[in-house]
Amino acid sequence: MMAAESAQTLERGLRLLRLLADGNRGRTPTELAQELGLSRPVVYRLLTTLQNEGFARRDAQGRVHLGFGVLVMAQAVQPLLRAAALPALRALAEQVGATAHLTVAEGEDGVAVAVVEPSWTDMHLSYREGSRHPLTRGAAGLAILALREEAAREQAHPGARPAGDEAEPEAAAARPFLVTEGQLQEGARGIAVPLRGLPWLEASVGVVTFGLLDVDAVGPRVAEAARDLAHTLAQ
């Protein structure tokens, strides 16, 4: 019985943390209780534990935010995420002859946490790990915004599919390929696909180059790399 109660408390605490991470805005304990479907005493007990461990904090107005303790965990996870992504990115870069990258959302910015350049091309675009750009610029960021829109639609209409997608569910799931040109650097072209099926991660896999990009040929390769990486990270 105690093990079941402990598991339930842990599950509730994790749900609370995910809610605090969603939308980057503070919430009152009452709002948290309503959104989680829990009583206020239960939420207050969870918050006390999380605050004591540095994973939650209260501002001057009493609203609850993520605590800075999560930064320590995030810094530890990023090298693991990079290591997991490198094989898929390396294969993608060699296949299409363009620089491949994994971009992760940090608030309203996208950060390149892993980058692999092709080994056989005469010329390719150099893209630095740690590069940061607004999500509204570049294929990688736009792919993450598309992922957020999908999550919002799913939350508003659970289980619903966009009109016209019933006959081709797999093809619909693979769309869209986000394609941009010259948004991050003049002459640079990019294709990116969001990582789906990982509620704890907002990220995209993409390629970028100065040369021409055959979207019909490269897009499916990027989508395949994104699916492979999502599968690896879900294990």
C-alpha positions as CSV (number, residue, x, y, z in Angstrom):
1,M,0.0,0.0,0.0
2,M,2.8,2.4,0.9
3,A,4.5,1.7,-2.4
4,A,1.3,2.5,-4.3
5,E,0.9,5.7,-2.3
6,S,4.5,6.7,-3.0
7,A,4.1,6.1,-6.7
8,Q,1.0,8.2,-6.8
9,T,2.7,11.0,-5.0
10,L,5.6,10.8,-7.4
11,E,3.3,10.8,-10.4
12,R,1.4,13.9,-9.0
13,G,4.7,15.7,-8.4
14,L,5.9,15.1,-11.9
15,R,2.6,16.2,-13.4
16,L,2.9,19.4,-11.3
17,L,6.4,20.1,-12.6
18,R,5.3,19.6,-16.2
19,L,2.5,22.0,-15.6
20,L,4.9,24.6,-14.2
21,A,7.1,24.1,-17.2
22,D,4.2,24.6,-19.7
23,G,3.8,28.1,-21.0
24,N,6.6,29.7,-18.8
25,R,4.1,31.5,-16.6
26,G,3.4,31.3,-12.9
27,R,0.3,29.9,-11.4
28,T,-1.4,30.2,-8.0
29,P,-1.8,27.0,-5.9
30,T,-5.5,27.2,-6.6
31,E,-5.0,27.3,-10.3
32,L,-2.6,24.4,-10.0
33,A,-5.2,22.4,-8.0
34,Q,-7.9,23.1,-10.6
35,E,-5.7,22.2,-13.6
36,L,-4.4,19.0,-12.0
37,G,-7.8,18.0,-10.6
38,L,-6.3,17.7,-7.1
39,S,-7.4,19.3,-3.8
40,R,-5.5,22.3,-2.6
41,P,-4.1,20.5,0.5
42,V,-2.5,17.9,-1.7
43,V,-1.1,20.6,-4.0
44,Y,0.3,22.5,-1.0
45,R,2.0,19.4,0.3
46,L,3.6,18.7,-3.1
47,L,4.7,22.3,-3.4
48,T,6.3,22.2,0.0
49,T,8.4,19.2,-1.0
50,L,9.3,20.7,-4.4
51,Q,10.3,24.1,-2.9
52,N,12.4,22.4,-0.2
53,E,14.3,20.6,-3.0
54,G,14.6,23.7,-5.2
55,F,12.4,22.5,-8.0
56,A,9.6,25.1,-7.3
57,R,9.6,28.7,-6.1
58,R,7.0,31.4,-5.2
59,D,7.2,35.0,-6.4
60,A,6.2,38.1,-4.4
61,Q,2.6,37.7,-5.6
62,G,2.4,34.1,-4.4
63,R,2.5,32.6,-7.9
64,V,4.4,29.3,-8.4
65,H,7.2,28.9,-10.9
66,L,9.8,26.3,-11.7
67,G,12.7,26.4,-9.3
68,F,16.3,27.0,-10.3
69,G,17.1,23.5,-9.1
70,V,15.9,22.2,-12.5
71,L,18.8,23.9,-14.2
72,V,21.2,21.5,-12.6
73,M,19.3,18.5,-14.0
74,A,19.0,20.2,-17.4
75,Q,22.7,20.8,-17.6
76,A,23.3,17.1,-16.8
77,V,20.9,15.9,-19.4
78,Q,22.2,18.0,-22.3
79,P,25.4,16.0,-22.8
80,L,23.4,12.8,-22.7
81,L,21.0,14.2,-25.3
82,R,23.9,15.2,-27.5
83,A,25.5,11.8,-27.3
84,A,22.2,10.1,-28.2
85,A,21.6,12.3,-31.2
86,L,25.0,12.1,-32.8
87,P,24.6,8.7,-34.6
88,A,21.3,9.7,-36.3
89,L,22.7,13.2,-37.2
90,R,25.9,11.7,-38.5
91,A,24.0,9.3,-40.8
92,L,21.7,12.1,-42.0
93,A,24.6,14.5,-42.7
94,E,26.4,11.8,-44.8
95,Q,23.2,10.9,-46.7
96,V,22.2,14.3,-47.8
97,G,25.6,16.1,-47.8
98,A,24.4,18.9,-45.5
99,T,25.1,19.9,-41.9
100,A,22.6,18.1,-39.6
101,H,21.6,19.4,-36.2
102,L,19.4,18.8,-33.2
103,T,17.8,22.0,-31.9
104,V,16.0,22.2,-28.5
105,A,13.7,24.9,-27.3
106,E,14.7,27.0,-24.3
107,G,11.8,29.3,-23.7
108,E,11.2,31.2,-27.0
109,D,14.7,30.4,-28.4
110,G,16.1,27.3,-30.1
111,V,19.5,26.1,-29.1
112,A,21.6,23.8,-31.3
113,V,22.7,21.1,-28.9
114,A,24.3,18.7,-31.4
115,V,25.7,19.5,-34.9
116,V,27.4,17.1,-37.4
117,E,29.0,18.3,-40.7
118,P,29.3,15.9,-43.7
119,S,32.7,14.5,-44.3
120,W,32.6,14.2,-48.1
121,T,31.4,17.5,-49.5
122,D,33.8,20.1,-50.9
123,M,31.9,22.9,-49.1
124,H,29.2,22.9,-46.4
125,L,27.8,25.3,-43.9
126,S,29.5,25.5,-40.5
127,Y,26.9,25.7,-37.7
128,R,28.2,26.0,-34.1
129,E,26.8,24.0,-31.3
130,G,25.3,26.3,-28.8
131,S,24.0,28.7,-31.5
132,R,20.8,30.3,-30.3
133,H,18.0,31.8,-32.4
134,P,14.4,32.9,-31.9
135,L,12.0,30.1,-32.7
136,T,10.3,32.3,-35.2
137,R,13.4,32.3,-37.4
138,G,14.7,29.3,-39.3
139,A,13.3,25.9,-40.1
140,A,14.4,24.3,-36.8
141,G,12.6,26.9,-34.7
142,L,9.5,26.8,-36.9
143,A,9.4,23.0,-36.6
144,I,9.3,23.4,-32.8
145,L,6.5,26.0,-33.0
146,A,4.6,23.5,-35.3
147,L,5.0,20.9,-32.5
148,R,3.6,23.3,-30.0
149,E,0.6,23.9,-32.2
150,E,0.0,20.2,-32.6
151,A,0.1,19.8,-28.8
152,A,-2.4,22.6,-28.3
153,R,-4.8,21.1,-30.8
154,E,-4.5,17.7,-29.2
155,Q,-5.2,19.2,-25.8
156,A,-8.2,21.1,-27.1
157,H,-9.5,18.1,-29.1
158,P,-8.0,14.9,-27.8
159,G,-7.8,12.1,-30.5
160,A,-9.0,14.4,-33.3
161,R,-7.3,14.5,-36.7
162,P,-7.1,17.5,-39.0
163,A,-9.7,17.3,-41.8
164,G,-8.7,15.3,-44.8
165,D,-6.0,13.3,-43.0
166,E,-8.2,10.2,-42.3
167,A,-7.1,8.4,-45.4
168,E,-3.4,9.1,-44.9
169,P,-2.6,9.1,-41.2
170,E,1.0,8.1,-41.6
171,A,1.7,10.7,-44.3
172,A,-0.1,13.4,-42.2
173,A,2.1,12.5,-39.2
174,A,5.2,13.0,-41.3
175,R,4.2,16.5,-42.3
176,P,5.1,19.3,-42.4
177,F,8.7,19.6,-43.6
178,L,9.5,23.1,-42.5
179,V,11.6,24.8,-45.2
180,T,13.2,28.2,-45.0
181,E,15.7,30.2,-46.9
182,G,18.0,33.0,-45.8
183,Q,16.3,33.5,-42.4
184,L,19.4,32.8,-40.2
185,Q,22.1,33.6,-42.8
186,E,22.0,34.9,-46.3
187,G,21.9,32.1,-48.8
188,A,21.4,29.4,-46.2
189,R,18.5,26.9,-46.8
190,G,17.1,24.6,-44.1
191,I,14.7,21.7,-43.7
192,A,13.5,20.6,-40.2
193,V,11.1,18.1,-38.7
194,P,9.9,18.2,-35.1
195,L,10.6,15.3,-32.7
196,R,7.2,13.8,-31.9
197,G,6.1,11.5,-29.1
198,L,8.3,13.0,-26.4
199,P,6.1,15.2,-24.1
200,W,9.2,16.1,-22.0
201,L,11.1,17.5,-25.0
202,E,10.5,20.3,-27.5
203,A,13.1,19.7,-30.3
204,S,13.6,19.3,-34.0
205,V,16.0,17.6,-36.3
206,G,17.1,19.5,-39.4
207,V,19.7,20.1,-42.1
208,V,21.1,23.4,-43.4
209,T,23.3,24.1,-46.4
210,F,24.3,26.8,-48.9
211,G,23.4,24.6,-51.8
212,L,20.1,23.6,-53.3
213,L,17.9,21.4,-51.3
214,D,15.6,18.9,-53.0
215,V,12.8,19.0,-50.4
216,D,11.1,15.9,-51.9
217,A,14.3,13.9,-51.5
218,V,15.8,15.4,-48.4
219,G,12.6,16.0,-46.4
220,P,11.8,12.3,-46.0
221,R,15.4,11.6,-44.9
222,V,15.1,14.3,-42.2
223,A,11.7,12.9,-41.1
224,E,13.3,9.4,-40.8
225,A,16.1,10.7,-38.7
226,A,13.7,12.5,-36.5
227,R,11.6,9.3,-36.0
228,D,14.7,7.3,-35.3
229,L,16.0,9.7,-32.7
230,A,12.6,10.0,-31.0
231,H,12.5,6.2,-30.8
232,T,16.0,6.2,-29.2
233,L,15.1,8.9,-26.7
234,A,11.9,7.1,-25.8
235,Q,13.7,4.0,-24.7
